[in-house]
Amino acid sequence: EAGVTQFPSHSVIEKGQTVTLRCDPISGHDNLYWYRRVMGKEIKFLLHFVKESKQDESGMPNNRFLAERTGGTYSTLKVQPAELEDSGVYFCASSHNRYGLFFGSGTQLSVL
Amino acid sequence: GENVEQHPSTLSVQEGDSAVIKCTYSDSASNYFPWYKQELGKRPQLIIDIRSNVGEKKDQRIAVTLNKTAKHFSLHITETQPEDSAVYFCAATYSGGGADGLTFGKGTHLIIQP
């Protein structure tokens, strides 16, 4: 069974540019989550999809972040325009029920 | 919202000794408490979890205890081995409601000394 895959693994962009992160969950997992870890700090919840619907987006920092999950399969997280404080590791996770999250390897985003 | 505190931030133990990592949570409605292990350069992986209807759960060398009254839970690793070296994250959530994103602790870097 393929795990959760994320693209790209690393992204280096300049302040003001746009970046789009992609997550492919485990097939059949309706629940998809985005998390972010800023260096040395905790992993913070960003949002939760159930199929294509946003169940909870209370962790999204501001309106520069836009997440989509068209068709209830893969998801994208766009940051536009990127700021320095957006740097960190962005993790995607999926689950069949609300327990037992399976994480992707993360996207290391560096905003210069 | 939920707030999870995790201690210590770094823990160094001799191989073969036990390691204990402690977490406290603030929301008494939280009912699901997983622990994740993240080895260097790898993804976080679930190693054990506990639900609020039990006080303790064991899986080989790993155990987790939960004290709902005090709102704290702990990870216990016995007979530590070099491969136990990693960052461990505790988390808490209310699972069953509409908003069930995990709230994570800041992580504990566990170092196993040979």
Interface residues (C-beta under 8 A of the other chain):
Chain A: G3 V4 Y33 Y35 G40 K41 E42 I43 K44 F45 L46 L47 H48 Q55 D56 S58 G59 F91 R98 Y99 G100 L101 F102 F103 G104 S105 G106
Chain B: G1 V4 Q6 Y32 P34 Y36 K42 R43 P44 Q45 L46 D49 F89 A91 S95 G96 G98 A99 D100 G101 L102 T103 F104 G105 K106 G107
